Amino acid sequence: MEPIATTPLPQRPKWDIDRRLERLIGQEVRVAGESFVPVCWNGQVRQSFIHVRDLILPDNTKPGVLPVFFEGRLCRFERRIGVVCVALDLPRVMGRAAEGTVLVRGIPAVLLRGPAIVRLAFPFRVEPLPADEANYWEDLRLPTAQFRLPFDSASETVLYPASKECR
């Protein structure tokens, strides 16, 4: 029997989602999930994914058709053909985040916090969370993501819509 020739496996081309997730590793993010696996306090992970439609919320309701978002610190990700999974850890800042059924930019949605392994819903939606608490709540509230830039006094703020182009 002749030995099998060892040739390097071809590298998969990087997709936009790969580049976006690579830039966000270590940062707090919000992702739209299709299914998830909760991570226990001791780091153990269940073997099967739970579809977000089967989730029972604290008020004994199910998300139904509402989008389900997960927030946490992005640890790693894995992409296979048509499937992207992310590992989220607990957010660094505890207590500032919304959780449960909330309005996200004017649309009812369900927000959950890590730690969890999340299979992203298609189309893939991943966004960084604002670093400070005021921007976090503004980001949730406004129909388009906007960020406050405080200057010398607390009353002076400038709002920049995400869709506004630089000139």
C-alpha positions in Angstrom: 0.0 0.0 0.0 1.4 3.4 -1.0 1.3 6.3 1.4 -1.3 9.0 0.8 0.2 12.2 -0.5 -0.3 15.0 1.9 -1.4 18.1 0.2 -2.6 21.1 2.2 -6.4 21.5 2.3 -7.7 24.4 0.3 -8.5 27.5 2.5 -12.1 28.6 2.5 -12.6 32.1 1.2 -13.5 34.7 3.9 -17.0 36.0 3.8 -18.1 39.4 5.0 -19.5 37.8 8.2 -16.0 36.3 8.9 -14.3 39.7 8.6 -17.0 41.4 10.7 -16.8 38.8 13.5 -13.0 38.8 13.5 -13.0 42.5 14.2 -15.5 42.1 17.0 -13.8 39.3 19.0 -13.5 40.5 22.6 -16.1 43.2 22.2 -19.7 43.2 23.5 -22.1 42.5 20.6 -25.8 42.0 19.9 -26.6 39.1 17.5 -29.9 37.9 16.1 -30.3 34.2 17.0 -32.1 31.3 15.4 -31.2 28.7 18.1 -28.9 28.6 21.0 -27.2 26.4 23.7 -27.0 27.9 27.2 -23.7 27.7 28.9 -23.9 26.6 32.6 -22.1 28.4 35.4 -19.4 25.7 35.4 -18.7 26.1 31.6 -20.6 22.9 30.6 -22.6 23.1 27.4 -25.6 21.0 26.4 -25.3 18.9 23.3 -28.3 20.1 21.3 -29.4 23.5 20.2 -32.7 25.0 21.4 -34.7 26.8 18.7 -35.6 30.3 19.9 -39.3 29.7 19.2 -39.3 26.9 21.8 -37.9 29.3 24.5 -40.2 30.0 27.5 -39.7 33.5 28.8 -40.0 34.4 32.5 -43.6 35.5 32.1 -44.5 32.0 30.7 -44.8 33.3 27.1 -42.9 32.2 24.0 -41.2 34.6 21.6 -43.6 33.6 18.7 -42.6 35.7 15.7 -40.6 38.2 17.6 -36.9 38.4 16.7 -34.6 37.1 19.5 -31.3 38.9 20.1 -28.4 37.8 22.3 -26.0 40.2 24.0 -22.6 39.3 25.4 -18.8 39.5 24.8 -17.9 37.7 21.6 -15.3 35.0 22.4 -15.1 33.0 19.2 -17.1 32.0 16.1 -17.3 29.2 13.6 -18.7 29.4 10.1 -19.8 26.4 8.1 -21.6 26.5 4.8 -24.7 28.7 5.5 -24.4 28.4 9.3 -22.6 30.7 11.7 -22.3 30.0 15.4 -20.9 32.5 17.9 -19.8 31.9 21.5 -20.9 34.7 23.8 -19.6 35.3 27.3 -21.2 37.4 30.0 -21.2 41.1 29.3 -18.5 43.0 31.1 -20.9 45.5 32.6 -23.6 43.8 34.5 -26.9 45.4 35.2 -27.0 47.9 32.4 -28.6 45.7 29.8 -32.3 45.2 29.0 -33.5 41.6 29.1 -36.8 39.9 28.1 -39.4 41.4 25.8 -38.4 45.0 24.9 -38.7 47.5 22.1 -35.5 47.4 20.0 -35.6 50.5 17.9 -39.3 50.7 18.0 -39.9 47.0 17.2 -40.9 44.4 19.8 -38.1 41.8 20.3 -36.7 39.5 22.9 -33.3 40.3 24.4 -31.2 37.6 26.2 -27.8 37.8 27.7 -24.8 35.4 27.4 -23.2 33.1 28.1 -24.5 31.1 25.2 -23.5 29.4 22.0 -25.8 31.1 19.4 -26.5 29.9 15.8 -27.2 33.2 13.9 -30.5 33.8 12.1 -30.2 34.5 8.4 -29.6 37.2 7.2 -26.8 37.4 9.7 -27.1 40.4 12.1 -24.2 41.3 14.3 -23.5 44.7 15.8 -21.2 46.1 18.4 -22.9 47.4 21.6 -22.2 51.0 22.6 -19.6 51.3 25.3 -21.4 53.5 27.8 -24.8 53.1 29.4 -26.4 56.3 27.9 -25.5 55.2 24.4 -26.8 51.7 25.1 -30.3 52.9 25.9 -30.3 55.4 23.0 -29.2 52.6 20.7 -32.2 50.5 21.8 -34.7 53.3 21.7 -34.0 55.0 18.4 -35.2 53.6 15.0 -31.7 54.1 13.6 -28.6 53.6 15.7 -27.3 56.9 16.9 -24.4 57.7 19.3 -24.1 60.6 21.7 -20.8 62.5 21.8 -20.5 64.4 25.1 -18.5 67.6 25.0 -17.6 70.1 27.7 -21.1 70.1 29.4 -23.4 67.2 29.9 -26.3 69.1 28.2 -24.3 69.5 24.9 -24.7 66.4 22.7 -24.5 65.8 19.0 -26.5 63.0 17.4 -25.2 61.3 14.3 -27.7 59.0 12.4 -26.0 55.8 11.2 -27.3 56.5 7.7 -25.8 60.0 7.4 -22.8 60.0 5.0 -19.6 61.9 5.6 -18.9 64.7 3.2 
